[in-house]
């Protein structure tokens, strides 16, 4: 018993040391803003980075980080003008001096435009999980009709520029249908769980580890978690309940640690776990809402986008649970039922999850 406990603690310490290598999702969404102006003969752009895009634990010199950012954009971002691809020049600015990008760091783009300029479209490579594209007016103040969410490997709608009447209004010649909005948001919600949402994945796994072979109990806990985060996702995305990310992100990390410790310490019975799932579901819903609200969705597509995003999140969670249950089933058929082995596996996994959650909590509080 003593040796197994020491072994479990050693695993936890190792996971703590390596937790910074595990990529938790960030609320900051990669953005691209473009200012086309045929009168100036250029399209200017500004890319705002996700802090995890270029940062490593062993930070490279600023010059190396700039090269990585430029290479990333050259691989993954193309602007099509009048149907022809244009490779913009890239100028990295405001780079975090210790290496990597943080929220607010930007790269400026610029490419010449043909005369006359008729259409503009953005093509995003597969390494961009998602990108919020917004084309703004010639005077840099008038926004276009909508912010477009482009997933990796897709193209944005085409923006057309009327020439005959001298109008300086940006219009979209291709508006997404309801089905297209719904499908894109389902994919976005799924991506927010797999592969970007490791903190949400670990929380769900923490719940699953404590189910003790009672499937009904697991279903009830996951249902409570889903109902809670659906409520706060809707309220948060609508702007009716907004909690700063600096508060929510550490709380999400603490929720991971808490549910894992409950698996080890058994603070209460089924009702306690059900209450934990619901309360922490409220917290996680605010995290989902922060990601959705930052995308600048058009007002008339809001409810469709909200529904699709939530469905994508639920599908992602379901995949995690099914993979877990598949692993349990495989283990039961590969080995003779062994309560001691099962308890050790739950203990080691819970210690690992608790260590990662604690590390993230400290990291997010310090970085807030």
VOBA-1610 file (N, C-alpha, C; in pm, whole numbers, padded with zeros to 5 digits, always signed):
BEGIN
Unk+00084-00121+00000Unk+00000+00000+00000Unk+00087+00125+00000Unk+00191+00118+00083Unk+00278+00235+00093Unk+00351+00259-00038Unk+00400+00151-00101Unk+00473+00167-00227Unk+00381+00215-00338Unk+00255+00166-00341Unk+00163+00210-00446Unk+00127+00357-00429Unk+00114+00401-00303Unk+00085+00543-00279Unk+00203+00630-00324Unk+00324+00585-00293Unk+00443+00660-00335Unk+00451+00666-00487Unk+00419+00554-00550Unk+00421+00550-00696Unk+00319+00646-00756Unk+00199+00651-00694Unk+00094+00741-00741Unk+00136+00886-00728Unk+00197+00918-00613Unk+00242+01056-00592Unk+00353+01093-00689Unk+00439+00996-00722Unk+00546+01022-00819Unk+00488+01053-00956Unk+00383+00979-00994Unk+00317+01007-01122Unk+00257+01147-01121Unk+00191+01183-01009Unk+00134+01317-00999Unk+00238+01426-01011Unk+00353+01404-00946Unk+00460+01504-00953Unk+00514+01516-01095Unk+00525+01402-01164Unk+00573+01406-01302Unk+00476+01478-01393Unk+00348+01454-01374Unk+00247+01522-01455Unk+00250+01672-01428Unk+00265+01710-01301Unk+00274+01853-01266Unk+00391+01918-01340Unk+00504+01848-01341Unk+00622+01905-01407Unk+00601+01919-01557Unk+00520+01831-01615Unk+00499+01832-01761Unk+00371+01904-01802Unk+00295+01955-01705Unk+00162+02009-01737Unk+00169+02128-01830Unk+00277+02203-01822Unk+00288+02320-01910Unk+00301+02278-02056Unk+00333+02152-02082Unk+00340+02105-02219Unk+00202+02076-02276Unk+00104+02058-02187Unk-00031+02026-02232Unk-00100+02155-02271Unk-00156+02161-02388Unk-00213+02286-02441Unk-00359+02298-02405Unk-00392+02388-02310Unk-00532+02420-02281Unk-00579+02524-02380Unk-00709+02521-02412Unk-00760+02618-02509Unk-00762+02756-02448Unk-00757+02858-02529Unk-00762+02996-02484Unk-00888+03060-02540Unk-00939+03160-02468Unk-01059+03229-02515Unk-01029+03323-02630Unk-00906+03374-02634Unk-00871+03467-02741Unk-00875+03395-02876Unk-00957+03444-02967Unk-00972+03382-03097Unk-00883+03454-03198Unk-00816+03379-03283Unk-00736+03440-03389Unk-00827+03525-03477Unk-00782+03647-03508Unk-00865+03739-03585Unk-00787+03794-03702Unk-00859+03827-03806Unk-00802+03898-03920Unk-00894+04014-03956Unk-00839+04134-03958Unk-00915+04250-04005Unk-00845+04304-04130Unk-00924+04333-04232Unk-00870+04384-04357Unk-00929+04520-04389Unk-00845+04611-04435Unk-00888+04744-04477Unk-00852+04762-04624Unk-00944+04728-04716Unk-00913+04747-04858Unk-00941+04891-04901Unk-00851+04948-04976Unk-00869+05083-05025Unk-00809+05095-05165Unk-00893+05079-05267Unk-00841+05090-05404Unk-00779+05227-05432Unk-00829+05331-05364Unk-00771+05464-05386Unk-00624+05467-05347Unk-00587+05391-05245Unk-00447+05385-05202Unk-00371+05275-05277Unk-00447+05187-05343Unk-00383+05078-05416Unk-00335+04965-05330Unk-00388+04950-05207Unk-00342+04844-05116Unk-00459+04786-05038Unk-00439+04665-04993Unk-00522+04606-04888Unk-00432+04590-04766Unk-00468+04653-04658Unk-00393+04637-04534Unk-00469+04543-04441Unk-00394+04467-04363Unk-00457+04372-04273Unk-00387+04366-04140Unk-00458+04314-04040Unk-00402+04298-03906Unk-00446+04164-03850Unk-00350+04079-03816Unk-00377+03949-03755Unk-00348+03959-03606Unk-00445+03920-03524Unk-00426+03914-03379Unk-00412+03768-03339Unk-00312+03737-03258Unk-00276+03598-03234Unk-00337+03541-03108Unk-00365+03411-03116Unk-00390+03330-02998Unk-00257+03318-02924Unk-00255+03335-02791Unk-00128+03331-02718Unk-00056+03197-02729Unk-00128+03089-02757Unk-00064+02958-02768Unk-00011+02931-02909Unk-00032+03025-03001Unk+00005+03000-03139Unk+00155+02984-03156Unk+00233+03069-03091Unk+00377+03070-03116Unk+00461+03056-02991Unk+00400+03053-02874Unk+00479+03051-02752Unk+00523+02911-02715Unk+00648+02896-02674Unk+00700+02771-02621Unk+00742+02794-02476Unk+00752+02686-02400Unk+00799+02701-02262Unk+00943+02753-02259Unk+01025+02702-02350Unk+01160+02755-02365Unk+01155+02859-02475Unk+01135+02984-02434Unk+01106+03089-02531Unk+01225+03116-02622Unk+01201+03120-02753Unk+01310+03150-02845Unk+01338+03299-02847Unk+01449+03341-02903Unk+01474+03484-02917Unk+01365+03548-03003Unk+01340+03678-02985Unk+01235+03745-03062Unk+01248+03726-03212Unk+01370+03728-03263Unk+01388+03711-03407Unk+01336+03578-03456Unk+01365+03470-03381Unk+01317+03338-03419Unk+01165+03331-03415Unk+01106+03392-03312Unk+00961+03391-03300Unk+00897+03464-03418Unk+00957+03574-03460Unk+00905+03648-03575Unk+00909+03561-03700Unk+01018+03489-03717Unk+01031+03403-03835Unk+00924+03294-03834Unk+00894+03241-03716Unk+00792+03136-03706Unk+00655+03192-03739Unk+00626+03314-03693Unk+00497+03377-03722Unk+00482+03403-03872Unk+00588+03458-03931Unk+00583+03487-04075Unk+00564+03358-04154Unk+00639+03253-04119Unk+00627+03126-04189Unk+00487+03067-04174Unk+00430+03079-04054Unk+00295+03029-04029Unk+00194+03099-04119Unk+00202+03231-04126Unk+00107+03308-04207Unk+00127+03282-04355Unk+00251+03270-04398Unk+00277+03243-04540Unk+00220+03108-04582Unk+00221+03011-04489Unk+00166+02879-04520Unk+00013+02878-04520Unk-00047+02961-04435Unk-00188+02941-04402Unk-00281+03055-04441Unk-00230+03162-04495Unk-00317+03276-04521Unk-00293+03332-04660Unk-00398+03336-04740Unk-00392+03393-04874Unk-00509+03486-04894Unk-00486+03596-04960Unk-00592+03690-04997Unk-00612+03680-05147Unk-00739+03656-05188Unk-00770+03651-05331Unk-00833+03784-05372Unk-00776+03850-05470Unk-00828+03976-05522Unk-00871+03955-05667Unk-00999+03983-05694Unk-01056+03959-05827Unk-01036+03814-05871Unk-01036+03722-05772Unk-01023+03580-05801Unk-00881+03529-05811Unk-00782+03618-05807Unk-00642+03576-05817Unk-00574+03582-05680Unk-00495+03480-05643Unk-00428+03480-05513Unk-00322+03590-05505Unk-00313+03648-05385Unk-00213+03751-05358Unk-00141+03713-05230Unk-00010+03715-05233Unk+00069+03684-05113Unk+00108+03816-05045Unk+00048+03848-04932Unk+00078+03977-04868Unk+00218+03981-04809Unk+00275+04101-04803Unk+00396+04121-04723Unk+00356+04122-04576Unk+00443+04074-04489Unk+00409+04055-04346Unk+00510+04129-04260Unk+00458+04207-04167Unk+00543+04282-04074Unk+00494+04250-03933Unk+00574+04175-03855Unk+00534+04137-03720Unk+00564+04252-03624Unk+00464+04290-03544Unk+00479+04402-03453Unk+00435+04362-03312Unk+00477+04440-03214Unk+00433+04424-03075Unk+00455+04282-03024Unk+00563+04222-03066Unk+00590+04084-03025Unk+00641+04080-02882Unk+00588+03987-02806Unk+00633+03965-02669Unk+00782+03934-02670Unk+00861+04010-02599Unk+01006+04005-02615Unk+01069+03874-02571Unk+01001+03798-02484Unk+01059+03672-02437Unk+01024+03556-02529Unk+00962+03588-02642Unk+00931+03484-02738Unk+00784+03449-02741Unk+00729+03431-02859Unk+00591+03393-02872Unk+00497+03512-02870Unk+00370+03484-02897Unk+00270+03590-02904Unk+00179+03583-02783Unk+00127+03696-02743Unk+00029+03705-02636Unk-00091+03782-02689Unk-00206+03782-02618Unk-00321+03857-02668Unk-00285+04001-02697Unk-00322+04047-02814Unk-00291+04184-02852Unk-00171+04193-02945Unk-00086+04090-02948Unk+00025+04091-03043Unk-00030+04080-03185Unk+00031+04149-03277Unk-00025+04155-03412Unk+00083+04138-03516Unk+00040+04099-03633Unk+00122+04104-03754Unk+00043+04185-03856Unk+00111+04277-03922Unk+00046+04362-04022Unk+00072+04303-04161Unk-00034+04303-04244Unk-00025+04252-04380Unk-00047+04366-04478Unk+00007+04352-04596Unk-00020+04450-04700Unk+00002+04385-04836Unk-00091+04409-04929Unk-00074+04360-05065Unk-00135+04461-05163Unk-00077+04473-05281Unk-00131+04566-05379Unk-00261+04514-05438Unk-00348+04606-05481Unk-00477+04565-05539Unk-00478+04599-05687Unk-00549+04518-05764Unk-00563+04549-05906Unk-00660+04664-05926Unk-00660+04721-06042Unk-00752+04829-06075Unk-00833+04790-06199Unk-00966+04786-06189Unk-01043+04815-06068Unk-01048+04694-05975Unk-01068+04721-05846Unk-01082+04614-05747Unk-01229+04577-05737Unk-01259+04450-05763Unk-01399+04408-05766Unk-01434+04314-05650Unk-01348+04219-05620Unk-01381+04121-05516Unk-01260+04091-05429Unk-01289+04048-05307Unk-01186+04008-05210Unk-01235+03885-05137Unk-01146+03790-05119Unk-01180+03669-05044Unk-01057+03622-04969Unk-01078+03564-04850Unk-00969+03513-04767Unk-00970+03361-04772Unk-00853+03303-04792Unk-00836+03158-04793Unk-00749+03120-04674Unk-00797+03030-04590Unk-00728+02993-04466Unk-00682+02849-04474Unk-00557+02825-04438Unk-00502+02691-04439Unk-00545+02608-04320Unk-00515+02479-04329Unk-00562+02386-04227Unk-00501+02405-04090Unk-00386+02474-04079Unk-00324+02492-03947Unk-00395+02597-03863Unk-00481+02678-03925Unk-00566+02768-03848Unk-00688+02690-03804Unk-00705+02660-03676Unk-00828+02590-03634Unk-00951+02673-03669Unk-00942+02804-03650Unk-01054+02892-03686Unk-01002+03034-03694Unk-01070+03115-03768Unk-01028+03253-03786Unk-01151+03339-03803Unk-01158+03448-03726Unk-01268+03543-03740Unk-01223+03651-03837Unk-01287+03657-03952Unk-01249+03752-04057Unk-01348+03868-04058Unk-01296+03990-04057Unk-01382+04107-04066Unk-01320+04205-04165Unk-01397+04240-04265Unk-01354+04341-04362Unk-01420+04472-04325Unk-01340+04577-04311Unk-01395+04706-04268Unk-01387+04805-04383Unk-01460+04916-04367Unk-01476+05011-04477Unk-01348+05084-04512Unk-01355+05156-04622Unk-01238+05226-04675Unk-01187+05332-04578Unk-01276+05391-04501Unk-01233+05496-04408Unk-01189+05437-04274Unk-01183+05303-04266Unk-01138+05231-04147Unk-01232+05247-04028Unk-01355+05291-04051Unk-01452+05303-03942Unk-01579+05224-03971Unk-01622+05216-04094Unk-01749+05151-04126Unk-01729+05000-04137Unk-01792+04926-04049Unk-01776+04781-04050Unk-01859+04718-04159Unk-01818+04601-04201Unk-01898+04525-04296Unk-02019+04468-04225Unk-02104+04403-04302Unk-02230+04354-04247Unk-02209+04248-04139Unk-02107+04167-04153Unk-02096+04054-04063Unk-01950+04013-04043Unk-01926+03950-03927Unk-01798+03886-03906Unk-01810+03742-03951Unk-01716+03691-04026Unk-01724+03559-04085Unk-01629+03465-04011Unk-01680+03352-03967Unk-01597+03252-03902Unk-01549+03153-04007Unk-01419+03145-04027Unk-01362+03057-04127Unk-01281+02950-04057Unk-01318+02825-04077Unk-01243+02714-04019Unk-01128+02677-04112Unk-01028+02608-04056Unk-00910+02572-04133Unk-00946+02499-04262Unk-00881+02538-04372Unk-00906+02474-04500Unk-01025+02529-04576Unk-01084+02640-04529Unk-01201+02697-04594Unk-01173+02837-04646Unk-01268+02888-04725Unk-01261+03024-04777Unk-01372+03107-04717Unk-01345+03235-04702Unk-01448+03326-04655Unk-01544+03357-04769Unk-01661+03415-04739Unk-01746+03467-04847Unk-01670+03571-04928Unk-01718+03597-05048Unk-01657+03697-05134Unk-01712+03835-05100Unk-01624+03930-05080Unk-01663+04068-05058Unk-01652+04143-05191Unk-01761+04209-05231Unk-01760+04280-05359Unk-01755+04430-05335Unk-01698+04501-05432Unk-01677+04645-05419Unk-01737+04717-05539Unk-01856+04776-05520Unk-01919+04848-05633Unk-01829+04962-05680Unk-01819+04975-05811Unk-01730+05077-05868Unk-01807+05190-05938Unk-01920+05157-05996Unk-01986+05252-06083Unk-02028+05380-06012Unk-02088+05366-05894Unk-02142+05485-05826Unk-02043+05544-05725Unk-01923+05491-05720Unk-01824+05545-05627Unk-01853+05511-05483Unk-01943+05416-05458Unk-01980+05381-05321Unk-01860+05325-05246Unk-01851+05359-05119Unk-01743+05307-05035Unk-01800+05217-04926Unk-01895+05135-04965Unk-01956+05040-04872Unk-01912+04900-04909Unk-01868+04826-04811Unk-01828+04688-04834Unk-01951+04599-04823Unk-01976+04517-04920Unk-02091+04427-04916Unk-02044+04286-04940Unk-02121+04190-04897Unk-02088+04049-04922Unk-02180+03997-05030Unk-02121+03936-05129Unk-02201+03881-05237Unk-02248+03740-05206Unk-02192+03679-05101Unk-02231+03545-05063Unk-02263+03543-04913Unk-02390+03542-04879Unk-02429+03531-04739Unk-02450+03384-04706Unk-02405+03344-04589Unk-02421+03204-04549Unk-02567+03174-04523Unk-02611+03058-04570Unk-02745+03014-04540Unk-02753+02968-04395Unk-02876+02949-04347Unk-02894+02901-04209Unk-02823+02767-04189Unk-02835+02679-04287Unk-02770+02547-04276Unk-02618+02561-04270Unk-02563+02653-04349Unk-02418+02672-04349Unk-02370+02729-04215Unk-02445+02826-04160Unk-02410+02881-04029Unk-02416+02771-03924Unk-02524+02692-03927Unk-02541+02585-03828Unk-02427+02486-03836Unk-02393+02441-03957Unk-02288+02341-03973Unk-02152+02397-03931Unk-02122+02521-03969Unk-01993+02578-03933Unk-01980+02592-03782Unk-02090+02625-03713Unk-02083+02639-03568Unk-02079+02504-03497Unk-02142+02402-03554Unk-02129+02267-03498Unk-01982+02225-03503Unk-01917+02249-03616Unk-01775+02216-03627Unk-01692+02298-03530Unk-01727+02426-03517Unk-01653+02513-03427Unk-01666+02466-03283Unk-01788+02429-03241Unk-01808+02378-03106Unk-01732+02249-03081Unk-01731+02161-03181Unk-01657+02036-03167Unk-01507+02062-03153Unk-01454+02150-03238Unk-01311+02185-03231Unk-01278+02247-03096Unk-01375+02317-03036Unk-01350+02380-02907Unk-01333+02275-02796Unk-01377+02152-02821Unk-01354+02041-02728Unk-01234+01958-02775Unk-01239+01912-02897Unk-01132+01830-02955Unk-01085+01895-03085Unk-00961+01943-03089Unk-00853+01916-02994Unk-00818+02033-02903Unk-00896+02143-02904Unk-00852+02265-02835Unk-00891+02271-02688Unk-00992+02197-02647Unk-01046+02216-02513Unk-01001+02113-02412Unk-00871+02104-02389Unk-00822+01999-02299Unk-00870+02018-02156Unk-00896+02141-02114Unk-00946+02158-01977Unk-01087+02102-01964Unk-01172+02123-02065Unk-01306+02064-02061Unk-01300+01912-02073Unk-01210+01862-02157Unk-01194+01717-02171Unk-01154+01654-02039Unk-01057+01715-01969Unk-01012+01658-01842Unk-01121+01662-01736Unk-01205+01767-01737Unk-01315+01770-01640Unk-01412+01655-01665Unk-01449+01635-01792Unk-01541+01525-01826Unk-01479+01390-01789Unk-01349+01374-01815Unk-01283+01249-01778Unk-01280+01231-01627Unk-01263+01343-01553Unk-01268+01335-01408Unk-01402+01285-01358Unk-01509+01334-01419Unk-01642+01283-01384Unk-01654+01134-01417Unk-01606+01098-01537Unk-01620+00960-01582Unk-01542+00863-01495Unk-01425+00907-01447Unk-01344+00818-01363Unk-01414+00777-01234Unk-01503+00863-01186Unk-01570+00833-01060Unk-01703+00763-01074Unk-01734+00714-01195Unk-01868+00656-01213Unk-01882+00518-01150Unk-01769+00452-01121Unk-01772+00327-01045Unk-01852+00216-01109Unk-01861+00215-01242Unk-01935+00109-01310Unk-02084+00132-01315Unk-02132+00243-01256Unk-02276+00271-01255Unk-02305+00373-01366Unk-02349+00323-01480Unk-02370+00405-01598Unk-02478+00510-01574Unk-02583+00475-01501Unk-02691+00570-01475Unk-02638+00692-01399Unk-02548+00669-01305Unk-02489+00778-01228Unk-02409+00871-01319Unk-02332+00812-01413Unk-02253+00893-01505Unk-02344+00976-01595Unk-02452+00915-01644Unk-02546+00986-01731Unk-02607+01105-01657Unk-02646+01086-01531Unk-02705+01195-01453Unk-02605+01309-01433Unk-02480+01275-01402Unk-02380+01379-01378Unk-02350+01457-01506Unk-02337+01386-01617Unk-02311+01454-01743Unk-02431+01538-01786Unk-02551+01490-01756Unk-02671+01567-01790Unk-02676+01696-01709Unk-02640+01688-01580Unk-02637+01808-01496Unk-02532+01906-01547Unk-02416+01855-01584Unk-02310+01940-01639Unk-02355+02008-01768Unk-02419+01930-01856Unk-02466+01984-01984Unk-02573+02089-01964Unk-02672+02062-01878Unk-02779+02158-01855Unk-02724+02289-01800Unk-02628+02279-01709Unk-02572+02400-01648Unk-02493+02481-01749Unk-02403+02416-01824Unk-02320+02497-01915Unk-02401+02548-02034Unk-02512+02480-02068Unk-02599+02532-02173Unk-02663+02664-02129Unk-02704+02672-02004Unk-02767+02794-01953Unk-02669+02911-01954Unk-02552+02892-01897Unk-02458+03004-01890Unk-02396+03035-02026Unk-02389+02935-02115Unk-02344+02963-02252Unk-02441+03058-02320Unk-02572+03029-02307Unk-02673+03115-02371Unk-02672+03255-02310Unk-02670+03263-02177Unk-02672+03393-02110Unk-02546+03473-02140Unk-02431+03405-02140Unk-02306+03475-02164Unk-02293+03523-02307Unk-02329+03436-02403Unk-02318+03474-02544Unk-02413+03589-02577Unk-02527+03596-02505Unk-02622+03705-02528Unk-02584+03832-02454Unk-02479+03827-02373Unk-02434+03945-02299Unk-02511+03972-02172Unk-02595+03877-02129Unk-02676+03896-02008Unk-02600+03855-01882Unk-02498+03773-01897Unk-02417+03730-01783Unk-02273+03720-01832Unk-02191+03815-01794Unk-02054+03821-01844Unk-01958+03825-01725Unk-01875+03723-01714Unk-01771+03716-01611Unk-01636+03721-01682Unk-01544+03804-01636Unk-01414+03817-01705Unk-01341+03684-01716Unk-01271+03666-01829Unk-01193+03545-01848Unk-01087+03526-01742Unk-01037+03637-01685Unk-00935+03628-01580Unk-00989+03560-01454Unk-01121+03560-01440Unk-01185+03492-01327Unk-01226+03350-01367Unk-01287+03337-01485Unk-01342+03209-01528Unk-01233+03106-01554Unk-01126+03145-01620Unk-01023+03047-01658Unk-00958+02979-01538Unk-00919+03052-01432Unk-00867+02982-01313Unk-00972+02893-01248Unk-01099+02937-01249Unk-01205+02855-01189Unk-01225+02726-01266Unk-01214+02731-01398Unk-01224+02609-01478Unk-01111+02512-01440Unk-00991+02566-01425Unk-00879+02480-01385Unk-00902+02421-01247Unk-00953+02502-01153Unk-00981+02451-01018Unk-01091+02345-01021Unk-01188+02359-01112Unk-01294+02258-01121Unk-01237+02122-01160Unk-01137+02123-01248Unk-01070+01998-01287Unk-01003+01934-01167Unk-00931+02016-01093Unk-00861+01967-00974Unk-00961+01914-00871Unk-01070+01986-00853Unk-01169+01950-00750Unk-01236+01817-00780Unk-01281+01797-00904Unk-01351+01672-00936Unk-01254+01553-00930Unk-01128+01575-00964Unk-01029+01466-00953Unk-01001+01431-00807Unk-00992+01535-00721Unk-00969+01510-00579Unk-01089+01439-00516Unk-01209+01467-00565Unk-01328+01399-00513Unk-01321+01250-00541Unk-01264+01215-00658Unk-01246+01073-00689Unk-01153+01005-00588Unk-01056+01082-00535Unk-00959+01026-00440Unk-01008+01028-00296Unk-01073+01137-00256Unk-01108+01157-00115Unk-01250+01118-00080Unk-01338+01110-00184Unk-01478+01072-00162Unk-01543+01160-00056Unk-01554+01291-00084Unk-01613+01384+00011Unk-01760+01356+00038Unk-01830+01302-00057Unk-01972+01278-00040Unk-02021+01170-00135Unk-02151+01151-00138Unk-02208+01049-00223Unk-02247+01103-00359Unk-02348+01035-00417Unk-02391+01069-00552Unk-02446+01210-00561Unk-02514+01257-00457Unk-02572+01391-00461Unk-02465+01499-00464Unk-02358+01475-00390Unk-02248+01573-00390Unk-02186+01583-00528Unk-02163+01469-00592Unk-02104+01471-00726Unk-02198+01536-00827Unk-02326+01512-00810Unk-02424+01573-00900Unk-02422+01725-00885Unk-02412+01770-00760Unk-02406+01915-00735Unk-02277+01975-00792Unk-02165+01904-00775Unk-02039+01952-00832Unk-02047+01964-00983Unk-02106+01863-01047Unk-02119+01865-01193Unk-02201+01985-01237Unk-02308+02016-01166Unk-02395+02128-01205Unk-02326+02262-01181Unk-02269+02280-01063Unk-02205+02408-01030Unk-02089+02435-01125Unk-02005+02336-01147Unk-01892+02358-01237Unk-01936+02368-01382Unk-02050+02309-01413Unk-02105+02327-01547Unk-02138+02473-01574Unk-02187+02543-01472Unk-02214+02686-01486Unk-02086+02762-01519Unk-01976+02722-01455Unk-01847+02788-01479Unk-01798+02760-01621Unk-01803+02633-01662Unk-01755+02597-01795Unk-01840+02663-01904Unk-01969+02681-01879Unk-02055+02748-01977Unk-02010+02890-02005Unk-01962+02959-01902Unk-01909+03094-01922Unk-01782+03092-02007Unk-01703+02986-01991Unk-01586+02971-02077Unk-01624+02952-02223Unk-01725+02867-02248Unk-01774+02849-02385Unk-01829+02981-02439Unk-01902+03054-02355Unk-01965+03179-02400Unk-01861+03281-02439Unk-01749+03286-02365Unk-01644+03381-02399Unk-01590+03355-02538Unk-01572+03228-02574Unk-01521+03194-02707Unk-01622+03232-02815Unk-01751+03205-02790Unk-01853+03233-02892Unk-01877+03382-02907Unk-01878+03455-02795Unk-01910+03598-02800Unk-01804+03678-02873Unk-01677+03631-02868Unk-01568+03706-02930Unk-01567+03695-03081Unk-01654+03610-03138Unk-01649+03588-03281Unk-01726+03694-03360Unk-01800+03782-03293Unk-01868+03889-03364Unk-01974+03841-03460Unk-02061+03749-03416Unk-02161+03692-03504Unk-02268+03794-03541Unk-02320+03781-03661Unk-02428+03869-03704Unk-02551+03846-03617Unk-02627+03950-03593Unk-02742+03941-03502Unk-02845+03840-03552Unk-02870+03839-03684Unk-02974+03750-03735Unk-02932+03604-03737Unk-02803+03576-03714Unk-02755+03439-03711Unk-02722+03393-03570Unk-02753+03475-03470Unk-02707+03447-03334Unk-02766+03318-03279Unk-02898+03302-03287Unk-02961+03183-03229Unk-02917+03056-03300Unk-02906+03064-03432Unk-02859+02948-03509Unk-02717+02911-03468Unk-02631+03014-03457Unk-02492+02990-03419Unk-02483+02933-03278Unk-02564+02986-03187Unk-02564+02937-03049Unk-02603+02791-03043Unk-02709+02755-03115Unk-02754+02616-03119Unk-02646+02526-03177Unk-02589+02567-03291Unk-02488+02484-03355Unk-02363+02467-03269Unk-02319+02575-03207Unk-02200+02569-03122Unk-02223+02472-03006Unk-02340+02482-02943Unk-02369+02396-02828Unk-02378+02250-02871Unk-02439+02225-02986Unk-02447+02088-03037Unk-02305+02033-03063Unk-02219+02116-03120Unk-02081+02072-03144Unk-02009+02039-03015Unk-02030+02122-02911Unk-01969+02096-02780Unk-02018+01962-02726Unk-02148+01938-02736Unk-02204+01813-02683Unk-02151+01692-02758Unk-02137+01704-02889Unk-02082+01592-02967Unk-01938+01564-02923Unk-01860+01671-02902Unk-01723+01654-02856Unk-01718+01583-02722Unk-01805+01624-02628Unk-01809+01559-02497Unk-01850+01413-02510Unk-01948+01386-02597Unk-01994+01249-02615Unk-01882+01160-02668Unk-01802+01213-02761Unk-01689+01137-02814Unk-01591+01102-02702Unk-01563+01200-02614Unk-01471+01176-02503Unk-01524+01064-02413Unk-01652+01071-02379Unk-01711+00970-02290Unk-01713+00833-02356Unk-01749+00827-02483Unk-01752+00699-02552Unk-01613+00637-02562Unk-01512+00719-02586Unk-01375+00667-02589Unk-01335+00613-02452Unk-01376+00684-02346Unk-01346+00637-02210Unk-01414+00503-02183Unk-01545+00494-02214Unk-01618+00371-02189Unk-01564+00257-02276Unk-01521+00292-02399Unk-01460+00189-02483Unk-01332+00136-02423Unk-01253+00227-02364Unk-01130+00184-02296Unk-01160+00096-02177Unk-01265+00130-02100Unk-01303+00048-01984Unk-01347-00090-02029Unk-01429-00095-02134Unk-01477-00224-02185Unk-01361-00310-02233Unk-01266-00248-02304Unk-01151-00322-02354Unk-01067-00378-02239Unk-01048-00295-02135Unk-00968-00340-02021Unk-01035-00456-01949Unk-01167-00452-01937Unk-01238-00560-01868Unk-01227-00692-01942Unk-01222-00685-02076Unk-01213-00807-02153Unk-01070-00854-02171Unk-00976-00764-02150Unk-00835-00803-02164Unk-00779-00863-02036Unk-00836-00821-01920Unk-00785-00868-01791Unk-00900-00923-01709Unk-00867-01013-01620Unk-00966-01061-01525Unk-01008-00946-01435Unk-01137-00940-01396Unk-01180-00833-01305Unk-01092-00828-01181Unk-01036-00714-01157Unk-00941-00697-01046Unk-00968-00562-00981Unk-01034-00566-00865Unk-01073-00441-00799Unk-00951-00358-00760Unk-00845-00423-00718Unk-00725-00349-00677Unk-00663-00276-00795Unk-00653-00346-00908Unk-00597-00284-01028Unk-00684-00167-01073Unk-00817-00186-01070Unk-00909-00080-01110Unk-00893+00042-01019Unk-00886+00019-00888Unk-00872+00131-00794Unk-00741+00206-00816Unk-00635+00131-00844Unk-00506+00196-00869Unk-00512+00282-00995Unk-00576+00230-01100Unk-00586+00304-01225Unk-00664+00434-01205Unk-00774+00425-01130Unk-00853+00546-01102Unk-00772+00644-01020Unk-00700+00594-00920Unk-00621+00681-00833Unk-00510+00751-00912Unk-00435+00675-00993Unk-00326+00735-01070Unk-00378+00838-01170Unk-00485+00802-01239Unk-00541+00896-01337Unk-00594+01021-01269Unk-00659+01005-01154Unk-00715+01120-01083Unk-00605+01212-01030Unk-00498+01152-00978Unk-00384+01232-00932Unk-00325+01312-01047Unk-00313+01248-01163Unk-00258+01317-01280Unk-00346+01434-01322Unk-00478+01410-01327Unk-00571+01516-01366Unk-00570+01629-01264Unk-00567+01594-01135Unk-00563+01697-01030Unk-00435+01781-01041Unk-00323+01716-01071Unk-00196+01790-01084Unk-00200+01887-01201Unk-00256+01843-01314Unk-00266+01931-01430Unk-00359+02049-01399Unk-00476+02020-01336Unk-00568+02127-01302Unk-00507+02228-01207Unk-00432+02179-01108Unk-00367+02271-01013Unk-00263+02356-01083Unk-00186+02295-01172Unk-00084+02371-01245Unk-00149+02481-01328Unk-00255+02446-01401Unk-00324+02546-01484Unk-00382+02659-01399Unk-00436+02622-01283Unk-00494+02724-01195Unk-00388+02826-01153Unk-00272+02775-01110Unk-00163+02865-01069Unk-00117+02948-01189Unk-00099+02884-01303Unk-00052+02953-01423Unk-00149+03065-01462Unk-00278+03037-01457Unk-00377+03136-01501Unk-00395+03249-01402Unk-00380+03219-01273Unk-00386+03327-01173Unk-00267+03421-01188Unk-00149+03363-01208Unk-00029+03445-01225Unk-00037+03528-01352Unk-00092+03466-01459Unk-00098+03536-01587Unk-00216+03628-01603Unk-00307+03629-01505Unk-00429+03713-01517Unk-00395+03860-01508
//
